[in-house]
């Protein structure tokens, strides 16, 4: 959940910063930047608390001997299933924020035009174990991965 909160704050901080700079140095903008700053002072912390809790409730993933399953989405729910015979690559990724928080992302690339399945916010050991397990199962699974 910390990853989602950090990403939400990282998106909001530049916007709030720009509003604060405009408010401080451009007096003509104060009638509209002042109310926006007050709204941001309420909405940004609320978003940083509510959004990770909501995402934690709706995001799920599972890997079996047959497929990788992932559910995500706030309003539009997406349930993706990647059969192991269609998997082309399995990667673990650790961006700067994930490294700071001690987390990893598992990326399962398939032959689908919908793109890869990304499972964010995993413990690095869990992501590595899942990647190794999926690679081993995929190696044993017949199919052409196209």
Secondary structure, DSSP 8 states (H G I E B T S, - for coil): -HHHHHHHHHHHHHHHHHHHHHHHH-GGGHHHHHHHHHHHHHHHHHHHHHHHHHHHHH-EEEE-SSEEEEEE-SSS-EEEEEEGGGEEEEEEE--HHHHHHTEEEEEEEES-TT--EEEEEEEHHHHHHHHHHHHHHHHHS-S---
